[in-house]
Amino acid sequence: MLRNIAIAVLLASLFILCVDQLSLPWWDMQIYFDDDLLSPVATLLVVMAVGAFFVAIGVLVALSLASIVLMVLALVFGALLMAGIGAFWPWLLMALVVIWLVKDKRHTAQ
């Protein structure tokens, strides 16, 4: 499993590096750090780090929204269940008494 992840990361990095080298003249993107021009590989690493940061933020937002939706659905279901039991408890009690009275009682042989 870990080997497959490592291979996928290496292939993705190689693909991004190739695309970056091919399209660098088109984008004309240069990053300066303290009056020094960063190399294309360092520029790529900075862009990849910023992209990974935004992907992580997106995943956190998506997971938090999904958990909020699931929690609200669970609370609504619980509220409807409690309201149903609160409204129909006399009928449920009568049904349980009838079932208790009608059920077949087994007698042990003596």
Contacts in CASP RR format, 6 or more apart in sequence:
PFRMAT RR
TARGET T0000
AUTHOR 0000-0000-0000
METHOD contacts of the structure
MODEL  1
MLRNIAIAVLLASLFILCVDQLSLPWWDMQIYFDDDLLSPVATLLVVMAV
GAFFVAIGVLVALSLASIVLMVLALVFGALLMAGIGAFWPWLLMALVVIW
LVKDKRHTAQ
13 48 0 8 1.000
16 44 0 8 1.000
16 48 0 8 1.000
17 41 0 8 1.000
17 44 0 8 1.000
20 40 0 8 1.000
20 43 0 8 1.000
20 44 0 8 1.000
20 47 0 8 1.000
21 40 0 8 1.000
24 40 0 8 1.000
29 43 0 8 1.000
29 47 0 8 1.000
30 37 0 8 1.000
30 38 0 8 1.000
30 43 0 8 1.000
31 37 0 8 1.000
31 38 0 8 1.000
31 42 0 8 1.000
31 43 0 8 1.000
31 46 0 8 1.000
32 38 0 8 1.000
38 46 0 8 1.000
85 92 0 8 1.000
END
